[in-house]
Amino acid sequence: MKRKERFYDIISGSPLVLVVFYAKWCAPCNTMHPTLKQVAKEFPGSFRVLKIDIDKNQASVQKLKIQSVPTLMIYHNGKVV
């Protein structure tokens, strides 16, 4: 069984990570997803996309002080850039 990856392991272990905080009920979030898929397709292997559902990850959202969705953050070697 594969171990579930943790947020801080992902942002520290990959050179570039786009973290997307979203909610299923958020219309702008739903509109944005096809664009994110297209960008990832155009730049394969350049960065990793990590989508975080705010309703399922409230502790992380509070810790990172996310106040609205969608919120996009880019991490480089574990730090927000």
mmCIF file of the N, C-alpha and C atoms, coordinates in Angstrom:
data_MODEL
# 
_entry.id   MODEL 
# 
loop_
_atom_site.group_PDB 
_atom_site.id 
_atom_site.type_symbol 
_atom_site.label_atom_id 
_atom_site.label_alt_id 
_atom_site.label_comp_id 
_atom_site.label_asym_id 
_atom_site.label_entity_id 
_atom_site.label_seq_id 
_atom_site.pdbx_PDB_ins_code 
_atom_site.Cartn_x 
_atom_site.Cartn_y 
_atom_site.Cartn_z 
_atom_site.occupancy 
_atom_site.B_iso_or_equiv 
_atom_site.pdbx_formal_charge 
_atom_site.auth_seq_id 
_atom_site.auth_comp_id 
_atom_site.auth_asym_id 
_atom_site.auth_atom_id 
_atom_site.pdbx_PDB_model_num 
ATOM 1   N N  . MET A 1 1  ? 0.836   -1.179 0.000   1.00 0.00 ? 1  MET A N  1 
ATOM 2   C CA . MET A 1 1  ? 0.000   0.000  0.000   1.00 0.00 ? 1  MET A CA 1 
ATOM 3   C C  . MET A 1 1  ? 0.887   1.251  0.000   1.00 0.00 ? 1  MET A C  1 
ATOM 4   N N  . LYS A 1 2  ? 0.593   2.158  -0.890  1.00 0.00 ? 2  LYS A N  1 
ATOM 5   C CA . LYS A 1 2  ? 1.377   3.393  -1.011  1.00 0.00 ? 2  LYS A CA 1 
ATOM 6   C C  . LYS A 1 2  ? 0.993   4.365  0.103   1.00 0.00 ? 2  LYS A C  1 
ATOM 7   N N  . ARG A 1 3  ? 2.005   4.947  0.721   1.00 0.00 ? 3  ARG A N  1 
ATOM 8   C CA . ARG A 1 3  ? 1.802   5.930  1.780   1.00 0.00 ? 3  ARG A CA 1 
ATOM 9   C C  . ARG A 1 3  ? 1.228   7.209  1.175   1.00 0.00 ? 3  ARG A C  1 
ATOM 10  N N  . LYS A 1 4  ? 0.243   7.776  1.845   1.00 0.00 ? 4  LYS A N  1 
ATOM 11  C CA . LYS A 1 4  ? -0.339  9.037  1.392   1.00 0.00 ? 4  LYS A CA 1 
ATOM 12  C C  . LYS A 1 4  ? 0.695   10.147 1.573   1.00 0.00 ? 4  LYS A C  1 
ATOM 13  N N  . GLU A 1 5  ? 0.913   10.911 0.523   1.00 0.00 ? 5  GLU A N  1 
ATOM 14  C CA . GLU A 1 5  ? 1.893   11.996 0.585   1.00 0.00 ? 5  GLU A CA 1 
ATOM 15  C C  . GLU A 1 5  ? 1.364   13.140 1.444   1.00 0.00 ? 5  GLU A C  1 
ATOM 16  N N  . ARG A 1 6  ? 2.259   13.764 2.172   1.00 0.00 ? 6  ARG A N  1 
ATOM 17  C CA . ARG A 1 6  ? 1.895   14.894 3.019   1.00 0.00 ? 6  ARG A CA 1 
ATOM 18  C C  . ARG A 1 6  ? 2.261   16.197 2.318   1.00 0.00 ? 6  ARG A C  1 
ATOM 19  N N  . PHE A 1 7  ? 1.472   17.231 2.622   1.00 0.00 ? 7  PHE A N  1 
ATOM 20  C CA . PHE A 1 7  ? 1.643   18.543 2.001   1.00 0.00 ? 7  PHE A CA 1 
ATOM 21  C C  . PHE A 1 7  ? 3.096   19.014 2.056   1.00 0.00 ? 7  PHE A C  1 
ATOM 22  N N  . TYR A 1 8  ? 3.693   19.019 3.237   1.00 0.00 ? 8  TYR A N  1 
ATOM 23  C CA . TYR A 1 8  ? 5.040   19.569 3.380   1.00 0.00 ? 8  TYR A CA 1 
ATOM 24  C C  . TYR A 1 8  ? 6.099   18.693 2.702   1.00 0.00 ? 8  TYR A C  1 
ATOM 25  N N  . ASP A 1 9  ? 5.837   17.392 2.593   1.00 0.00 ? 9  ASP A N  1 
ATOM 26  C CA . ASP A 1 9  ? 6.751   16.524 1.843   1.00 0.00 ? 9  ASP A CA 1 
ATOM 27  C C  . ASP A 1 9  ? 6.711   16.878 0.357   1.00 0.00 ? 9  ASP A C  1 
ATOM 28  N N  . ILE A 1 10 ? 5.511   17.164 -0.140  1.00 0.00 ? 10 ILE A N  1 
ATOM 29  C CA . ILE A 1 10 ? 5.347   17.475 -1.564  1.00 0.00 ? 10 ILE A CA 1 
ATOM 30  C C  . ILE A 1 10 ? 6.009   18.807 -1.913  1.00 0.00 ? 10 ILE A C  1 
ATOM 31  N N  . ILE A 1 11 ? 5.723   19.856 -1.125  1.00 0.00 ? 11 ILE A N  1 
ATOM 32  C CA . ILE A 1 11 ? 6.277   21.167 -1.480  1.00 0.00 ? 11 ILE A CA 1 
ATOM 33  C C  . ILE A 1 11 ? 7.781   21.243 -1.262  1.00 0.00 ? 11 ILE A C  1 
ATOM 34  N N  . SER A 1 12 ? 8.299   20.384 -0.404  1.00 0.00 ? 12 SER A N  1 
ATOM 35  C CA . SER A 1 12 ? 9.746   20.375 -0.163  1.00 0.00 ? 12 SER A CA 1 
ATOM 36  C C  . SER A 1 12 ? 10.474  19.451 -1.119  1.00 0.00 ? 12 SER A C  1 
ATOM 37  N N  . GLY A 1 13 ? 9.783   18.424 -1.606  1.00 0.00 ? 13 GLY A N  1 
ATOM 38  C CA . GLY A 1 13 ? 10.439  17.418 -2.423  1.00 0.00 ? 13 GLY A CA 1 
ATOM 39  C C  . GLY A 1 13 ? 10.439  17.688 -3.910  1.00 0.00 ? 13 GLY A C  1 
ATOM 40  N N  . SER A 1 14 ? 9.599   18.581 -4.359  1.00 0.00 ? 14 SER A N  1 
ATOM 41  C CA . SER A 1 14 ? 9.527   18.916 -5.779  1.00 0.00 ? 14 SER A CA 1 
ATOM 42  C C  . SER A 1 14 ? 10.075  20.323 -5.973  1.00 0.00 ? 14 SER A C  1 
ATOM 43  N N  . PRO A 1 15 ? 10.825  20.539 -7.055  1.00 0.00 ? 15 PRO A N  1 
ATOM 44  C CA . PRO A 1 15 ? 11.409  21.861 -7.278  1.00 0.00 ? 15 PRO A CA 1 
ATOM 45  C C  . PRO A 1 15 ? 10.363  22.973 -7.419  1.00 0.00 ? 15 PRO A C  1 
ATOM 46  N N  . LEU A 1 16 ? 9.247   22.710 -8.080  1.00 0.00 ? 16 LEU A N  1 
ATOM 47  C CA . LEU A 1 16 ? 8.234   23.733 -8.305  1.00 0.00 ? 16 LEU A CA 1 
ATOM 48  C C  . LEU A 1 16 ? 6.851   23.091 -8.160  1.00 0.00 ? 16 LEU A C  1 
ATOM 49  N N  . VAL A 1 17 ? 6.045   23.661 -7.257  1.00 0.00 ? 17 VAL A N  1 
ATOM 50  C CA . VAL A 1 17 ? 4.707   23.121 -7.003  1.00 0.00 ? 17 VAL A CA 1 
ATOM 51  C C  . VAL A 1 17 ? 3.697   24.258 -7.028  1.00 0.00 ? 17 VAL A C  1 
ATOM 52  N N  . LEU A 1 18 ? 2.666   24.104 -7.845  1.00 0.00 ? 18 LEU A N  1 
ATOM 53  C CA . LEU A 1 18 ? 1.547   25.034 -7.861  1.00 0.00 ? 18 LEU A CA 1 
ATOM 54  C C  . LEU A 1 18 ? 0.470   24.440 -6.969  1.00 0.00 ? 18 LEU A C  1 
ATOM 55  N N  . VAL A 1 19 ? 0.175   25.118 -5.861  1.00 0.00 ? 19 VAL A N  1 
ATOM 56  C CA . VAL A 1 19 ? -0.843  24.647 -4.925  1.00 0.00 ? 19 VAL A CA 1 
ATOM 57  C C  . VAL A 1 19 ? -2.115  25.445 -5.184  1.00 0.00 ? 19 VAL A C  1 
ATOM 58  N N  . VAL A 1 20 ? -3.194  24.715 -5.437  1.00 0.00 ? 20 VAL A N  1 
ATOM 59  C CA . VAL A 1 20 ? -4.478  25.333 -5.744  1.00 0.00 ? 20 VAL A CA 1 
ATOM 60  C C  . VAL A 1 20 ? -5.455  24.987 -4.631  1.00 0.00 ? 20 VAL A C  1 
ATOM 61  N N  . PHE A 1 21 ? -5.896  25.987 -3.894  1.00 0.00 ? 21 PHE A N  1 
ATOM 62  C CA . PHE A 1 21 ? -6.922  25.795 -2.870  1.00 0.00 ? 21 PHE A CA 1 
ATOM 63  C C  . PHE A 1 21 ? -8.256  26.081 -3.536  1.00 0.00 ? 21 PHE A C  1 
ATOM 64  N N  . TYR A 1 22 ? -9.175  25.124 -3.453  1.00 0.00 ? 22 TYR A N  1 
ATOM 65  C CA . TYR A 1 22 ? -10.442 25.246 -4.163  1.00 0.00 ? 22 TYR A CA 1 
ATOM 66  C C  . TYR A 1 22 ? -11.571 24.635 -3.327  1.00 0.00 ? 22 TYR A C  1 
ATOM 67  N N  . ALA A 1 23 ? -12.789 24.792 -3.833  1.00 0.00 ? 23 ALA A N  1 
ATOM 68  C CA . ALA A 1 23 ? -13.967 24.135 -3.262  1.00 0.00 ? 23 ALA A CA 1 
ATOM 69  C C  . ALA A 1 23 ? -14.855 23.700 -4.415  1.00 0.00 ? 23 ALA A C  1 
ATOM 70  N N  . LYS A 1 24 ? -15.539 22.589 -4.229  1.00 0.00 ? 24 LYS A N  1 
ATOM 71  C CA . LYS A 1 24 ? -16.408 22.087 -5.296  1.00 0.00 ? 24 LYS A CA 1 
ATOM 72  C C  . LYS A 1 24 ? -17.540 23.050 -5.616  1.00 0.00 ? 24 LYS A C  1 
ATOM 73  N N  . TRP A 1 25 ? -17.985 23.819 -4.618  1.00 0.00 ? 25 TRP A N  1 
ATOM 74  C CA . TRP A 1 25 ? -19.091 24.749 -4.794  1.00 0.00 ? 25 TRP A CA 1 
ATOM 75  C C  . TRP A 1 25 ? -18.655 26.094 -5.385  1.00 0.00 ? 25 TRP A C  1 
ATOM 76  N N  . CYS A 1 26 ? -17.367 26.295 -5.600  1.00 0.00 ? 26 CYS A N  1 
ATOM 77  C CA . CYS A 1 26 ? -16.806 27.571 -6.072  1.00 0.00 ? 26 CYS A CA 1 
ATOM 78  C C  . CYS A 1 26 ? -16.823 27.625 -7.605  1.00 0.00 ? 26 CYS A C  1 
ATOM 79  N N  . ALA A 1 27 ? -17.665 28.497 -8.159  1.00 0.00 ? 27 ALA A N  1 
ATOM 80  C CA . ALA A 1 27 ? -17.771 28.615 -9.617  1.00 0.00 ? 27 ALA A CA 1 
ATOM 81  C C  . ALA A 1 27 ? -16.451 29.032 -10.274 1.00 0.00 ? 27 ALA A C  1 
ATOM 82  N N  . PRO A 1 28 ? -15.744 30.048 -9.769  1.00 0.00 ? 28 PRO A N  1 
ATOM 83  C CA . PRO A 1 28 ? -14.463 30.407 -10.388 1.00 0.00 ? 28 PRO A CA 1 
ATOM 84  C C  . PRO A 1 28 ? -13.446 29.256 -10.337 1.00 0.00 ? 28 PRO A C  1 
ATOM 85  N N  . CYS A 1 29 ? -13.482 28.476 -9.261  1.00 0.00 ? 29 CYS A N  1 
ATOM 86  C CA . CYS A 1 29 ? -12.570 27.324 -9.154  1.00 0.00 ? 29 CYS A CA 1 
ATOM 87  C C  . CYS A 1 29 ? -12.852 26.322 -10.266 1.00 0.00 ? 29 CYS A C  1 
ATOM 88  N N  . ASN A 1 30 ? -14.128 26.050 -10.483 1.00 0.00 ? 30 ASN A N  1 
ATOM 89  C CA . ASN A 1 30 ? -14.512 25.089 -11.515 1.00 0.00 ? 30 ASN A CA 1 
ATOM 90  C C  . ASN A 1 30 ? -14.175 25.597 -12.911 1.00 0.00 ? 30 ASN A C  1 
ATOM 91  N N  . THR A 1 31 ? -14.264 26.890 -13.123 1.00 0.00 ? 31 THR A N  1 
ATOM 92  C CA . THR A 1 31 ? -13.929 27.492 -14.408 1.00 0.00 ? 31 THR A CA 1 
ATOM 93  C C  . THR A 1 31 ? -12.427 27.430 -14.669 1.00 0.00 ? 31 THR A C  1 
ATOM 94  N N  . MET A 1 32 ? -11.648 27.535 -13.618 1.00 0.00 ? 32 MET A N  1 
ATOM 95  C CA . MET A 1 32 ? -10.194 27.598 -13.717 1.00 0.00 ? 32 MET A CA 1 
ATOM 96  C C  . MET A 1 32 ? -9.544  26.235 -14.026 1.00 0.00 ? 32 MET A C  1 
ATOM 97  N N  . HIS A 1 33 ? -10.162 25.147 -13.600 1.00 0.00 ? 33 HIS A N  1 
ATOM 98  C CA . HIS A 1 33 ? -9.538  23.831 -13.727 1.00 0.00 ? 33 HIS A CA 1 
ATOM 99  C C  . HIS A 1 33 ? -9.141  23.439 -15.152 1.00 0.00 ? 33 HIS A C  1 
ATOM 100 N N  . PRO A 1 34 ? -9.959  23.663 -16.167 1.00 0.00 ? 34 PRO A N  1 
ATOM 101 C CA . PRO A 1 34 ? -9.516  23.324 -17.527 1.00 0.00 ? 34 PRO A CA 1 
ATOM 102 C C  . PRO A 1 34 ? -8.261  24.094 -17.957 1.00 0.00 ? 34 PRO A C  1 
ATOM 103 N N  . THR A 1 35 ? -8.151  25.353 -17.534 1.00 0.00 ? 35 THR A N  1 
ATOM 104 C CA . THR A 1 35 ? -6.971  26.151 -17.868 1.00 0.00 ? 35 THR A CA 1 
ATOM 105 C C  . THR A 1 35 ? -5.734  25.579 -17.196 1.00 0.00 ? 35 THR A C  1 
ATOM 106 N N  . LEU A 1 36 ? -5.851  25.200 -15.937 1.00 0.00 ? 36 LEU A N  1 
ATOM 107 C CA . LEU A 1 36 ? -4.723  24.592 -15.220 1.00 0.00 ? 36 LEU A CA 1 
ATOM 108 C C  . LEU A 1 36 ? -4.275  23.298 -15.887 1.00 0.00 ? 36 LEU A C  1 
ATOM 109 N N  . LYS A 1 37 ? -5.239  22.489 -16.319 1.00 0.00 ? 37 LYS A N  1 
ATOM 110 C CA . LYS A 1 37 ? -4.901  21.242 -17.016 1.00 0.00 ? 37 LYS A CA 1 
ATOM 111 C C  . LYS A 1 37 ? -4.150  21.530 -18.305 1.00 0.00 ? 37 LYS A C  1 
ATOM 112 N N  . GLN A 1 38 ? -4.577  22.551 -19.035 1.00 0.00 ? 38 GLN A N  1 
ATOM 113 C CA . GLN A 1 38 ? -3.933  22.917 -20.288 1.00 0.00 ? 38 GLN A CA 1 
ATOM 114 C C  . GLN A 1 38 ? -2.502  23.394 -20.056 1.00 0.00 ? 38 GLN A C  1 
ATOM 115 N N  . VAL A 1 39 ? -2.308  24.224 -19.048 1.00 0.00 ? 39 VAL A N  1 
ATOM 116 C CA . VAL A 1 39 ? -0.964  24.720 -18.734 1.00 0.00 ? 39 VAL A CA 1 
ATOM 117 C C  . VAL A 1 39 ? -0.054  23.551 -18.349 1.00 0.00 ? 39 VAL A C  1 
ATOM 118 N N  . ALA A 1 40 ? -0.551  22.648 -17.525 1.00 0.00 ? 40 ALA A N  1 
ATOM 119 C CA . ALA A 1 40 ? 0.247   21.476 -17.127 1.00 0.00 ? 40 ALA A CA 1 
ATOM 120 C C  . ALA A 1 40 ? 0.595   20.615 -18.337 1.00 0.00 ? 40 ALA A C  1 
ATOM 121 N N  . LYS A 1 41 ? -0.329  20.527 -19.281 1.00 0.00 ? 41 LYS A N  1 
ATOM 122 C CA . LYS A 1 41 ? -0.092  19.748 -20.499 1.00 0.00 ? 41 LYS A CA 1 
ATOM 123 C C  . LYS A 1 41 ? 0.970   20.403 -21.390 1.00 0.00 ? 41 LYS A C  1 
ATOM 124 N N  . GLU A 1 42 ? 0.970   21.737 -21.438 1.00 0.00 ? 42 GLU A N  1 
ATOM 125 C CA . GLU A 1 42 ? 1.921   22.468 -22.275 1.00 0.00 ? 42 GLU A CA 1 
ATOM 126 C C  . GLU A 1 42 ? 3.337   22.468 -21.705 1.00 0.00 ? 42 GLU A C  1 
ATOM 127 N N  . PHE A 1 43 ? 3.453   22.274 -20.399 1.00 0.00 ? 43 PHE A N  1 
ATOM 128 C CA . PHE A 1 43 ? 4.757   22.279 -19.731 1.00 0.00 ? 43 PHE A CA 1 
ATOM 129 C C  . PHE A 1 43 ? 4.954   21.011 -18.910 1.00 0.00 ? 43 PHE A C  1 
ATOM 130 N N  . PRO A 1 44 ? 4.946   19.855 -19.578 1.00 0.00 ? 44 PRO A N  1 
ATOM 131 C CA . PRO A 1 44 ? 5.032   18.593 -18.833 1.00 0.00 ? 44 PRO A CA 1 
ATOM 132 C C  . PRO A 1 44 ? 6.343   18.469 -18.059 1.00 0.00 ? 44 PRO A C  1 
ATOM 133 N N  . GLY A 1 45 ? 6.222   18.049 -16.804 1.00 0.00 ? 45 GLY A N  1 
ATOM 134 C CA . GLY A 1 45 ? 7.402   17.830 -15.980 1.00 0.00 ? 45 GLY A CA 1 
ATOM 135 C C  . GLY A 1 45 ? 8.027   19.087 -15.405 1.00 0.00 ? 45 GLY A C  1 
ATOM 136 N N  . SER A 1 46 ? 7.510   20.264 -15.774 1.00 0.00 ? 46 SER A N  1 
ATOM 137 C CA . SER A 1 46 ? 8.090   21.521 -15.293 1.00 0.00 ? 46 SER A CA 1 
ATOM 138 C C  . SER A 1 46 ? 7.681   21.845 -13.860 1.00 0.00 ? 46 SER A C  1 
ATOM 139 N N  . PHE A 1 47 ? 6.485   21.437 -13.495 1.00 0.00 ? 47 PHE A N  1 
ATOM 140 C CA . PHE A 1 47 ? 5.983   21.710 -12.153 1.00 0.00 ? 47 PHE A CA 1 
ATOM 141 C C  . PHE A 1 47 ? 4.923   20.673 -11.806 1.00 0.00 ? 47 PHE A C  1 
ATOM 142 N N  . ARG A 1 48 ? 4.611   20.632 -10.538 1.00 0.00 ? 48 ARG A N  1 
ATOM 143 C CA . ARG A 1 48 ? 3.583   19.725 -10.049 1.00 0.00 ? 48 ARG A CA 1 
ATOM 144 C C  . ARG A 1 48 ? 2.403   20.561 -9.584  1.00 0.00 ? 48 ARG A C  1 
ATOM 145 N N  . VAL A 1 49 ? 1.197   20.088 -9.842  1.00 0.00 ? 49 VAL A N  1 
ATOM 146 C CA . VAL A 1 49 ? -0.010  20.766 -9.382  1.00 0.00 ? 49 VAL A CA 1 
ATOM 147 C C  . VAL A 1 49 ? -0.585  19.967 -8.218  1.00 0.00 ? 49 VAL A C  1 
ATOM 148 N N  . LEU A 1 50 ? -0.831  20.658 -7.123  1.00 0.00 ? 50 LEU A N  1 
ATOM 149 C CA . LEU A 1 50 ? -1.420  20.050 -5.942  1.00 0.00 ? 50 LEU A CA 1 
ATOM 150 C C  . LEU A 1 50 ? -2.720  20.779 -5.660  1.00 0.00 ? 50 LEU A C  1 
ATOM 151 N N  . LYS A 1 51 ? -3.845  20.072 -5.791  1.00 0.00 ? 51 LYS A N  1 
ATOM 152 C CA . LYS A 1 51 ? -5.153  20.669 -5.538  1.00 0.00 ? 51 LYS A CA 1 
ATOM 153 C C  . LYS A 1 51 ? -5.588  20.284 -4.125  1.00 0.00 ? 51 LYS A C  1 
ATOM 154 N N  . ILE A 1 52 ? -6.023  21.293 -3.352  1.00 0.00 ? 52 ILE A N  1 
ATOM 155 C CA . ILE A 1 52 ? -6.455  21.060 -1.980  1.00 0.00 ? 52 ILE A CA 1 
ATOM 156 C C  . ILE A 1 52 ? -7.874  21.583 -1.806  1.00 0.00 ? 52 ILE A C  1 
ATOM 157 N N  . ASP A 1 53 ? -8.779  20.674 -1.477  1.00 0.00 ? 53 ASP A N  1 
ATOM 158 C CA . ASP A 1 53 ? -10.174 21.011 -1.233  1.00 0.00 ? 53 ASP A CA 1 
ATOM 159 C C  . ASP A 1 53 ? -10.269 21.620 0.167   1.00 0.00 ? 53 ASP A C  1 
ATOM 160 N N  . ILE A 1 54 ? -10.684 22.880 0.253   1.00 0.00 ? 54 ILE A N  1 
ATOM 161 C CA . ILE A 1 54 ? -10.699 23.562 1.546   1.00 0.00 ? 54 ILE A CA 1 
ATOM 162 C C  . ILE A 1 54 ? -11.701 22.948 2.518   1.00 0.00 ? 54 ILE A C  1 
ATOM 163 N N  . ASP A 1 55 ? -12.759 22.350 2.004   1.00 0.00 ? 55 ASP A N  1 
ATOM 164 C CA . ASP A 1 55 ? -13.760 21.751 2.878   1.00 0.00 ? 55 ASP A CA 1 
ATOM 165 C C  . ASP A 1 55 ? -13.260 20.468 3.534   1.00 0.00 ? 55 ASP A C  1 
ATOM 166 N N  . LYS A 1 56 ? -12.330 19.787 2.902   1.00 0.00 ? 56 LYS A N  1 
ATOM 167 C CA . LYS A 1 56 ? -11.785 18.536 3.433   1.00 0.00 ? 56 LYS A CA 1 
ATOM 168 C C  . LYS A 1 56 ? -10.478 18.740 4.186   1.00 0.00 ? 56 LYS A C  1 
ATOM 169 N N  . ASN A 1 57 ? -9.894  19.916 4.100   1.00 0.00 ? 57 ASN A N  1 
ATOM 170 C CA . ASN A 1 57 ? -8.583  20.194 4.708   1.00 0.00 ? 57 ASN A CA 1 
ATOM 171 C C  . ASN A 1 57 ? -8.599  21.505 5.484   1.00 0.00 ? 57 ASN A C  1 
ATOM 172 N N  . GLN A 1 58 ? -9.561  21.656 6.371   1.00 0.00 ? 58 GLN A N  1 
ATOM 173 C CA . GLN A 1 58 ? -9.737  22.917 7.085   1.00 0.00 ? 58 GLN A CA 1 
ATOM 174 C C  . GLN A 1 58 ? -8.566  23.272 7.990   1.00 0.00 ? 58 GLN A C  1 
ATOM 175 N N  . ALA A 1 59 ? -7.905  22.276 8.580   1.00 0.00 ? 59 ALA A N  1 
ATOM 176 C CA . ALA A 1 59 ? -6.758  22.571 9.445   1.00 0.00 ? 59 ALA A CA 1 
ATOM 177 C C  . ALA A 1 59 ? -5.627  23.208 8.648   1.00 0.00 ? 59 ALA A C  1 
ATOM 178 N N  . SER A 1 60 ? -5.355  22.678 7.453   1.00 0.00 ? 60 SER A N  1 
ATOM 179 C CA . SER A 1 60 ? -4.299  23.247 6.601   1.00 0.00 ? 60 SER A CA 1 
ATOM 180 C C  . SER A 1 60 ? -4.669  24.648 6.134   1.00 0.00 ? 60 SER A C  1 
ATOM 181 N N  . VAL A 1 61 ? -5.925  24.836 5.803   1.00 0.00 ? 61 VAL A N  1 
ATOM 182 C CA . VAL A 1 61 ? -6.399  26.139 5.335   1.00 0.00 ? 61 VAL A CA 1 
ATOM 183 C C  . VAL A 1 61 ? -6.219  27.187 6.434   1.00 0.00 ? 61 VAL A C  1 
ATOM 184 N N  . GLN A 1 62 ? -6.559  26.824 7.659   1.00 0.00 ? 62 GLN A N  1 
ATOM 185 C CA . GLN A 1 62 ? -6.394  27.759 8.774   1.00 0.00 ? 62 GLN A CA 1 
ATOM 186 C C  . GLN A 1 62 ? -4.921  28.037 9.055   1.00 0.00 ? 62 GLN A C  1 
ATOM 187 N N  . LYS A 1 63 ? -4.106  26.996 9.010   1.00 0.00 ? 63 LYS A N  1 
ATOM 188 C CA . LYS A 1 63 ? -2.682  27.171 9.286   1.00 0.00 ? 63 LYS A CA 1 
ATOM 189 C C  . LYS A 1 63 ? -2.017  28.087 8.261   1.00 0.00 ? 63 LYS A C  1 
ATOM 190 N N  . LEU A 1 64 ? -2.416  27.963 6.990   1.00 0.00 ? 64 LEU A N  1 
ATOM 191 C CA . LEU A 1 64 ? -1.833  28.772 5.920   1.00 0.00 ? 64 LEU A CA 1 
ATOM 192 C C  . LEU A 1 64 ? -2.567  30.102 5.714   1.00 0.00 ? 64 LEU A C  1 
ATOM 193 N N  . LYS A 1 65 ? -3.618  30.318 6.516   1.00 0.00 ? 65 LYS A N  1 
ATOM 194 C CA . LYS A 1 65 ? -4.395  31.568 6.493   1.00 0.00 ? 65 LYS A CA 1 
ATOM 195 C C  . LYS A 1 65 ? -5.023  31.851 5.127   1.00 0.00 ? 65 LYS A C  1 
ATOM 196 N N  . ILE A 1 66 ? -5.571  30.806 4.513   1.00 0.00 ? 66 ILE A N  1 
ATOM 197 C CA . ILE A 1 66 ? -6.286  30.952 3.244   1.00 0.00 ? 66 ILE A CA 1 
ATOM 198 C C  . ILE A 1 66 ? -7.635  31.585 3.545   1.00 0.00 ? 66 ILE A C  1 
ATOM 199 N N  . GLN A 1 67 ? -7.958  32.698 2.893   1.00 0.00 ? 67 GLN A N  1 
ATOM 200 C CA . GLN A 1 67 ? -9.179  33.430 3.197   1.00 0.00 ? 67 GLN A CA 1 
ATOM 201 C C  . GLN A 1 67 ? -10.227 33.362 2.099   1.00 0.00 ? 67 GLN A C  1 
ATOM 202 N N  . SER A 1 68 ? -9.834  32.946 0.911   1.00 0.00 ? 68 SER A N  1 
ATOM 203 C CA . SER A 1 68 ? -10.805 32.861 -0.178  1.00 0.00 ? 68 SER A CA 1 
ATOM 204 C C  . SER A 1 68 ? -10.350 31.815 -1.189  1.00 0.00 ? 68 SER A C  1 
ATOM 205 N N  . VAL A 1 69 ? -11.297 31.406 -2.011  1.00 0.00 ? 69 VAL A N  1 
ATOM 206 C CA . VAL A 1 69 ? -10.980 30.467 -3.084  1.00 0.00 ? 69 VAL A CA 1 
ATOM 207 C C  . VAL A 1 69 ? -11.451 31.057 -4.393  1.00 0.00 ? 69 VAL A C  1 
ATOM 208 N N  . PRO A 1 70 ? -10.762 30.785 -5.472  1.00 0.00 ? 70 PRO A N  1 
ATOM 209 C CA . PRO A 1 70 ? -9.531  30.004 -5.507  1.00 0.00 ? 70 PRO A CA 1 
ATOM 210 C C  . PRO A 1 70 ? -8.335  30.827 -4.997  1.00 0.00 ? 70 PRO A C  1 
ATOM 211 N N  . THR A 1 71 ? -7.417  30.138 -4.375  1.00 0.00 ? 71 THR A N  1 
ATOM 212 C CA . THR A 1 71 ? -6.133  30.710 -3.994  1.00 0.00 ? 71 THR A CA 1 
ATOM 213 C C  . THR A 1 71 ? -5.052  29.849 -4.619  1.00 0.00 ? 71 THR A C  1 
ATOM 214 N N  . LEU A 1 72 ? -4.129  30.471 -5.327  1.00 0.00 ? 72 LEU A N  1 
ATOM 215 C CA . LEU A 1 72 ? -3.017  29.750 -5.936  1.00 0.00 ? 72 LEU A CA 1 
ATOM 216 C C  . LEU A 1 72 ? -1.720  30.218 -5.302  1.00 0.00 ? 72 LEU A C  1 
ATOM 217 N N  . MET A 1 73 ? -0.871  29.259 -4.953  1.00 0.00 ? 73 MET A N  1 
ATOM 218 C CA . MET A 1 73 ? 0.429   29.568 -4.369  1.00 0.00 ? 73 MET A CA 1 
ATOM 219 C C  . MET A 1 73 ? 1.470   28.740 -5.092  1.00 0.00 ? 73 MET A C  1 
ATOM 220 N N  . ILE A 1 74 ? 2.610   29.339 -5.371  1.00 0.00 ? 74 ILE A N  1 
ATOM 221 C CA . ILE A 1 74 ? 3.711   28.611 -6.006  1.00 0.00 ? 74 ILE A CA 1 
ATOM 222 C C  . ILE A 1 74 ? 4.803   28.423 -4.979  1.00 0.00 ? 74 ILE A C  1 
ATOM 223 N N  . TYR A 1 75 ? 5.217   27.174 -4.817  1.00 0.00 ? 75 TYR A N  1 
ATOM 224 C CA . TYR A 1 75 ? 6.302   26.829 -3.895  1.00 0.00 ? 75 TYR A CA 1 
ATOM 225 C C  . TYR A 1 75 ? 7.523   26.395 -4.698  1.00 0.00 ? 75 TYR A C  1 
ATOM 226 N N  . HIS A 1 76 ? 8.677   26.877 -4.282  1.00 0.00 ? 76 HIS A N  1 
ATOM 227 C CA . HIS A 1 76 ? 9.949   26.473 -4.872  1.00 0.00 ? 76 HIS A CA 1 
ATOM 228 C C  . HIS A 1 76 ? 10.821  25.991 -3.726  1.00 0.00 ? 76 HIS A C  1 
ATOM 229 N N  . ASN A 1 77 ? 11.167  24.713 -3.769  1.00 0.00 ? 77 ASN A N  1 
ATOM 230 C CA . ASN A 1 77 ? 11.981  24.092 -2.718  1.00 0.00 ? 77 ASN A CA 1 
ATOM 231 C C  . ASN A 1 77 ? 11.438  24.373 -1.321  1.00 0.00 ? 77 ASN A C  1 
ATOM 232 N N  . GLY A 1 78 ? 10.117  24.251 -1.176  1.00 0.00 ? 78 GLY A N  1 
ATOM 233 C CA . GLY A 1 78 ? 9.481   24.366 0.127   1.00 0.00 ? 78 GLY A CA 1 
ATOM 234 C C  . GLY A 1 78 ? 9.106   25.760 0.573   1.00 0.00 ? 78 GLY A C  1 
ATOM 235 N N  . LYS A 1 79 ? 9.387   26.784 -0.240  1.00 0.00 ? 79 LYS A N  1 
ATOM 236 C CA . LYS A 1 79 ? 9.082   28.166 0.138   1.00 0.00 ? 79 LYS A CA 1 
ATOM 237 C C  . LYS A 1 79 ? 8.158   28.816 -0.888  1.00 0.00 ? 79 LYS A C  1 
ATOM 238 N N  . VAL A 1 80 ? 7.247   29.648 -0.389  1.00 0.00 ? 80 VAL A N  1 
ATOM 239 C CA . VAL A 1 80 ? 6.352   30.381 -1.281  1.00 0.00 ? 80 VAL A CA 1 
ATOM 240 C C  . VAL A 1 80 ? 7.160   31.433 -2.033  1.00 0.00 ? 80 VAL A C  1 
ATOM 241 N N  . VAL A 1 81 ? 6.955   31.479 -3.348  1.00 0.00 ? 81 VAL A N  1 
ATOM 242 C CA . VAL A 1 81 ? 7.634   32.485 -4.167  1.00 0.00 ? 81 VAL A CA 1 
ATOM 243 C C  . VAL A 1 81 ? 6.608   33.379 -4.840  1.00 0.00 ? 81 VAL A C  1 
# 
